[in-house]
Every structure is written in C-alpha cells, then in structure tokens.
C-alpha cells in the first residue's frame, strides 16, 4: 500500500507469514512514553486482543515490548517490525522475538539482514509498520517524528487512525484522526 518511493524492495521476514493476513492494529509509539499514554495504549491493546485481533508493533523496548507480551499472553499472533536488519535485532530483544515467533507471530524488516541499526531508518520502519495493519493507533507521536509521518501516510491512504491522547489544539495531526475514548471500539476498526 505504500507509495512506490517508500515501498521496500524486499520485506525480510522470520516466523509465520500467516500473521501478515491477521486482522491487526498497528500501534505507533516511541519510547519514552509518559505513564498515561503508556497505560492507555495497553488498555487498547488488551481490548483489541480480546476480540481476537492482532497487533503490529515495533521491536524495541518500552511500549513495543509491553504490547508484544500482551499478544503472547492472549495467544494472538503479533507482527514485530524491526528498525534494522533481522540479524541486527538488539540482543536484549532476542528472547522476546523468539517467543513471538514461536507463538505464531512474525518479525519483519524492510532492511537487509546485516543493515543498521541507523536512526534515519526509523522512518521506513514506521511506514512499514503502519502499512501492515488495517488501522493505526498513534500513541503521543512527537511532531516530525517517524511515527508522526507514518500517521500522516496512514490518514492519506484512507486507513482508520486513532490518537492517544487526542490531538492538542495546535497539533498538525490529521483532521480525520479519531480520539480514542473507548478502547473496545478500536477492535472494530480492524474487523
């Protein structure tokens, strides 16, 4: 679904490719998060997982790891998008990644196996993450961040986009983005 200039030539994957077809919510967040958006993102994830929908998350510490653990506990496949080549996954993230794939999930990367990690690659990672899910939840994306840009892409592409917390009055977030007041309603976005 990405524009040709943003589309990876190859999507490298490890795990069960069926996880790509699972109805899922892409959760775009970057550490560190304040306590309230962190907790609210987990509430939304629990509601989505309780309805048998999956999550597409990053493969980093913080909210990504917390959401991966929730997916494992719910026995719902998750997709973890790595911001580097799969062989460059951070050592401390490998046990969680192994558990994710053993539980039917999938690790993906738009980068060759030994690439990175490089900070400038976060934009591509966030775009791929947004493109995989049927809907997108943006958790406090800083203006101009890779997550913010991926939210703009998702909105322009006609994806349902929700924001946690709701956009402040001076934000440049898409006007079509929905504030997330009821975590259970989000599960319907990925039906």
LINLINFEN-V298339 format. One record per helix or strand of 2 or more residues. SS is the DSSP state (H for helix, E for strand). FROM is the first residue (numbers start at 1). TO is the last residue. If there is no record, write none. Layout:
BEGIN
ss=SS from=FROM to=TO
ss=SS from=FROM to=TO
END
This chain:
BEGIN
ss=E from=12 to=15
ss=H from=17 to=21
ss=E from=24 to=28
ss=H from=35 to=50
ss=E from=54 to=58
ss=H from=63 to=74
ss=E from=78 to=81
ss=H from=86 to=88
ss=H from=91 to=102
ss=E from=106 to=109
ss=H from=119 to=132
ss=E from=135 to=139
ss=H from=146 to=156
ss=E from=160 to=164
ss=E from=178 to=179
ss=H from=183 to=189
END
